[in-house]
């Protein structure tokens, strides 16, 4: 049997699972195939193209368990699309006239890699699919197995992506402190912007975690620091529709009664409308290598704050974003359990030369399996018909309707 050599990389945005997934892969290979050589490409596909790699030493193997306690990525991330040749040339990752897929394939071959693990979201794993297809079509003997990472939980057909549960928990902890700003000045509007370009799952799950967190809190009646001040007054997702005048009338009544209003907003809520508004004004909206709007330049939370502050007669308005805090956290116990299952399957699949992305397949009864690359895609919408979302909206006291 040919000698095996395993490489891994993390790519895309951060999520509270990357460090643990890397540690888990190192631990699993060390347990069942300790003679297999392990390397990691630094900063995702960028490191692969530039031959920038980390050799996983014996000391790293022995201390891999420590990675479960950390957030971020121990091997670095980047956003690189191997089929976007122009962008790769512009960034100096390949030379003019080179095909990034070929450069990546030849690098893997020259490094002696027989197994590649990609840890990332839909962009990372669709790029892995492009690479796997190129490898197969051009006679390279290499198995590619991805693990699904994204705080948005929006990868089709995967039920639960790694890191999303933790991001919701930490987003709730973040806002628990921020909500106290309601006591800083009369008629205060606080907008909590949560990550989620196309999918409102994280915003809804963060709201649920926050409500559960506050329900366990003890308060003293008669002071401002009461249960009412911790309320969520509005929740806005890409999957839900609302009339701004009707909402403003409802929220104005809350502002007049309590002196404060709190909104939870997905960064993708009304995104198309905000982008269209800016482009109509002649602004060039920035996009990444995958063609996605660079959402951090749009500031949807700011748009919501501006619209509602005037309509509510707010004397003070602020936008707080939990995204970078939440996505950089170490994995919680639920994600650690999910990571372990997916890592074990990823290693088993890799050693058996089965390529794909590990995950609970929604099209096959939620069974954990290695899902075929062509079936992986992003942009999965949050199912607002699930009971727990209805419970959240009931707790808020907000009527809602689907966006379509």
Phi, psi and omega in degrees: 000134181297147180293133181269146174218127187251135173239154176219156176209154173241145186210167182082204178284167177286158172207155185284054182207345188297311181298316181293321179296318177298313178300320180295318178297315180298315180297316184294315178295323179295325181289314190253343179214065188296342181277349180288132179282139181239136173223163176227137175273127184285135178061045171064219182295338175299314179296325178297315181291327184262006180059038180257102186228161179246127175277127179277108185277172177299319179296320177298319179298316183293333182254011183300331181299334180295332182297337179294343182267356187248153170265191180068194177238127180287350181239002173084151181238164168198167175248105181226128176254114187292340178268358176262080186299318182300317180292320179296321177293315181301324183271002177075021181275332173220166179269158177306132179092348178273147174265116182305324178298319179291319178300315180296315181297315181292327177294314178299318180294315182292333177277354179076023182285130176249340179225131176237126175254125177250127181244110184182187181272203184295323179295316179299315186277335171287327173293321175299322177296317177300318181293316179298319179296319179295316180300315181295320183287340185246018170079015177277132180266088183211137179258133180243121179232120181261157171241136188275115180239125166185132179291341181287339184055050187234030180263124176273136358256041187269127185296314184219117179273154183293136175097342186291318179300317181295318181300321178295317180298314183285330174297322178293318178296319178303311186284340176303319177286316183299325183300338179293345176298341178297340180268001186278336182198152178295153176049060181259133174250124176243124177252123176259108178269128182243147180296152180146093184291304182251343190238132181266009183304312185295320179297315179294317181292326177293319177297317179298313180297322180294315180298316179297321180296316182287328180298337179271000185272147176257136182235166177243117180297149177101339177260165175293328183284069184240181183298325182296324181293340181267004182293155164259128184259341179203143181227123187232123184236163175298335184271357182243150180250151176205157175258120189296324180292317179295317179296319181297321179296317179295315182287331177297322178296322177294315179300317181295327183279315189255334182091008177201155178220137179240130178238138171255125186229127171287140181296347178263355179293126180063017183301314181300320181293319180293317179297315179299321179298317181289318180294325177295333179275002176093007181279139175272112182277128184285143178228155182269187184296339180267002180087002180282142172301133176288096194295334180290347177270352185270319177061063178299322178301320177297322178296313178299317181299315181296316182296312188277331181302315180293317183289334181265354183067036180289136176271341180215131179226139180216150177243129177237133184244121183270356190306305185291328176293313185289319186284348182262004184284157170288152182298140176275180187297325179293316179290324178300320178293318179295318179300315183300315180298316182289323178295314180302317179292322180299317180292316178300314180297317181299315181292336177264009177061041176251112180272155178148197180238128180284142179171166177278112189281111182293337179275356178230046174070020180076020181285137177286119182205172175269108188277137183299136183306317183299342181271353182275129174204165181260186175080019178295132180275151176288133179278100184284000178274354181294146187300319185296330177289320176300322178295321178298313182294326176295320179296324179284331183079031183247130174277147184211165175215153179299153181292331180242000000 
